[in-house]
Amino acid sequence: MLKNILEFVEQQTTKTLQEKTNFRAAWYNEWFRLFLKAYEPDTKVAYTSSYAFPMEILAACDVIPFDFEVAGSIISSTDMAIPTMEEAESHGYSRDLCSFHRTDLGAVFKNDFPEPDLLITTSYYCDGKAKTNDILSHMLGKEAFLLYTPREINKDSISYVVKQLRQVASKIGEVTGQQFDEDRLKETVRQSNQSRTTHLKLLDVLKNRPFPWNGSDFIAYSINGNLFNGRPIREKLDNILLEELKARIASGKLRPERHRAYWFAWFPVYPSNLFETMRDNQISVALCENFQMYWDEIDENHPFEGLALKCLANPFIGPTSRRIEGLDFIREAFNIDCAILFATPACRHSKSAFRLIQDSLAARNIPFLMLDIDISDPRGYAPEQVKTRIEAFAEMLDNGHGV
């Protein structure tokens, strides 16, 4: 079923791109074609977490990164979401578990996912994906690798992560039947550095008021755009987006906005009225935390050390306070006047961060809204309740009230 969706969207976006260059069509086309390659015979595939594990290593080996969570989100955007989760639930996986991972497990039970050669994930961002990685490893009979990243950044922690990255690179070499080529890794790191420069340009353009993009695509690309890290297509897509945003700004035909929000974490991947309601109340997502540039340019002559630093610098490692560093700069640079935390119920990282984020924003008199909404399971979604909460928040902002 997933393969059929991928094929359909790939065909439709190809037709669109034959008529004109369009970022969203180009993004979906490359994304779905990448996943379709995972179904091809003799292709080497790694189930992975593209928003966490450094994709540069997989790109250096021509291994296809099949992000099982991102793949599950595609299913969750269709009417197959509930039947797929119910498949996992019928095998004993409780609805208390993250709906993303129930979707992934259900898809594997239904033989919707391609066969992996290796499974790779990380200790940070999410506890559930590491456990799901183990479960899938047992189900599919393939080796799983967990990149564990310490809380501190120092000489010892860098060496520790470097050792692990070299281990997984060696394991990928075994899977592909070729010795890992560090010169290729230097090339993919160089490509990431080039993409980083374009990313900074994008951040500068996104400071424009009114905001020139839509919130749901912005947040989605901030997550799954990482699939292309280390590949030339990432810079190409970012440049298409950059020119498209500049053209929108120049046209003067942007949606009016009264308020600009800083968005924490994720968003619902199934059809919802969340962003439509925000748009109707003229609240833009001016910046989401996953799109910030948190890592320095990598020394391509020491690629493993540079990638280890990139991992260690991730704000989702260590204390939650790292996620709110730079709030004063963000507020000023992006004209932020409110913040929204999407707190999917099963996610410790989003739920447990609530109070610290709230207190930090309150100290700066930045109005704050927490949305307790499931990320992938639409069965508990209440559109009228969401509409009421957004409208009440917008009214509070209009009246100039703080937290």
Secondary structure, DSSP 8 states (H G I E B T S, - for coil): -HHHHHHHHHHHHHHHHHH---HHHHHHHHHHHHHHHTTSTT--EEEE-TTTS-HHHHHHTT-EEEEHHHHHHHHHTSTTHHHHHHHHHTTT--TTS-HHHHHHHHHHHTT-S---SEEEEESSS-HHHHHHHHHHHHHHT--EEEE---SS-SHHHHHHHHHHHHHHHHHHHHHHTS---HHHHHHHHHHHHHHHHHHHHHHHHTT-SS-SS-HHHHHHHHHHGGGGTTSHHHHHHHHHHHHHHHHHHHHT-----SEEEEEEE----S--SHHHHHHHTTEEEEEEGGGS--S----TTSHHHHHHHHHHT-TTSS-GGGGGTTHHHHHHHTT--EEEEE--TT-HHHHTTHHHHHHHHHHTT--EEEE---SS-GGG--HHHHHHHHHHHHHHHHTT---
